[in-house]
């Protein structure tokens, strides 16, 4: 059974990562001409404006306990592509802003982790370091996971913007399937078809590489 401290060590970094991810989408949209998120009061770091009880907390926790691929969602920041100055390119940039924000936070987490090595190693410092490691891992995973080209993930908006117009329209039709498509591809099929694990195959290798790089950065800050 996961302890309260262990659960908090998972949920707190996850909530922070998701909140910044969603706000980054809204800020990018506003910079490109769409103030919808700002008008809806969603450019806020208050987690209550972004956290979905089921998608952000309960589902990831249950999947983690069941040792299944962990994924979740926040309340999507509203974006109106037709208010963007260039809807096609703008949606690609807005979609990419979320994963980029998570990569930036992972790097900042690594810098802070390295700096903490110069502090007296009290119990509180050790707990904070473990939470920072979780924060780095969650941000890297969230960035790469969201780049999967599965509607409605961020990667699907990037792919849609790169496709020819007719192909993009056909591809966008899968967006209506939403959560059901994600559930089938990432949870059901891996349990039924040996070797069909998109997360392990497409997210695992780049995650391992990126995690090694940020830990190397942390060691450089440590001075060793």
C-alpha positions, 0 to 999 in steps of 0.5 A, spaced: 500 500 500 502 506 497 504 511 504 501 518 504 508 521 503 509 516 497 502 518 494 503 526 495 510 525 492 507 523 486 501 527 486 504 534 488 509 534 482 504 531 477 499 537 479 505 542 478 507 539 472 500 539 469 498 546 471 504 549 468 503 545 461 496 547 461 498 554 462 503 554 457 498 552 452 494 558 454 500 563 454 502 561 447 495 561 444 494 569 447 501 570 444 499 568 437 492 572 437 487 567 441 485 570 448 480 565 449 484 562 455 485 569 458 478 570 458 476 564 461 481 566 467 485 559 465 492 563 465 492 561 473 497 557 477 491 555 481 491 548 481 483 548 482 482 551 476 486 546 472 485 539 476 480 534 474 479 530 480 478 523 476 483 525 470 489 528 474 489 524 481 484 518 481 486 515 474 493 516 474 494 513 482 490 507 480 494 506 474 500 506 478 498 501 483 496 496 478 502 497 474 499 499 468 501 505 463 500 511 467 496 517 464 491 522 466 489 529 464 487 536 466 481 540 464 483 543 457 485 550 457 480 553 451 483 554 445 479 557 439 484 556 433 480 561 428 482 566 433 489 565 432 493 569 426 495 563 423 490 557 425 494 551 422 501 553 424 498 557 431 495 550 433 502 546 432 505 552 436 500 552 442 500 544 442 508 544 442 508 549 448 505 544 453 511 539 452 516 544 452 514 547 458 515 540 461 522 539 459 524 546 461 521 544 468 525 538 468 531 542 467 530 547 472 528 541 477 535 538 475 539 544 477 535 545 483 537 538 485 544 539 484 544 545 488 541 541 494 547 537 494 551 543 497 546 543 503 546 539 510 543 532 508 537 533 513 531 528 513 527 534 510 533 535 504 532 528 502 525 528 502 525 534 497 530 531 493 526 525 492 520 529 490 525 533 485 527 526 482 519 525 481 518 532 479 523 531 473 521 524 471 514 526 471 515 532 467 519 528 462 514 523 461 509 528 460 512 531 455 514 525 451 507 522 452 503 528 450 507 528 443 504 521 441 500 522 435 494 520 438 488 524 438 487 528 442 494 529 445 499 535 443 502 530 438 496 529 434 495 537 433 503 537 431 502 532 426 495 535 423 499 541 422 504 537 418 499 533 414 496 535 407 489 539 408 485 533 406 489 528 410 489 533 416 481 533 415 481 525 415 486 525 421 482 530 425 476 526 425 479 521 430 479 526 435 472 525 437 473 518 439 478 522 445 479 518 451 476 511 448 481 511 443 487 512 448 484 507 453 484 502 447 491 503 444 495 504 451 491 500 456 487 495 452 491 492 446 497 492 450 494 487 455 491 483 449 497 483 444 504 481 446 509 486 444 503 492 443 506 497 448 506 504 445 508 507 451 514 502 452 516 502 445 515 510 443 516 513 450 521 509 454 527 510 449 527 517 449 525 518 456 531 514 458 536 518 454 533 525 456 533 522 464 540 521 463 542 528 460 538 531 466 541 527 471 548 529 468 546 536 468 544 535 476 551 532 477 555 538 474 551 543 478 553 538 484 560 539 482 562 532 480 
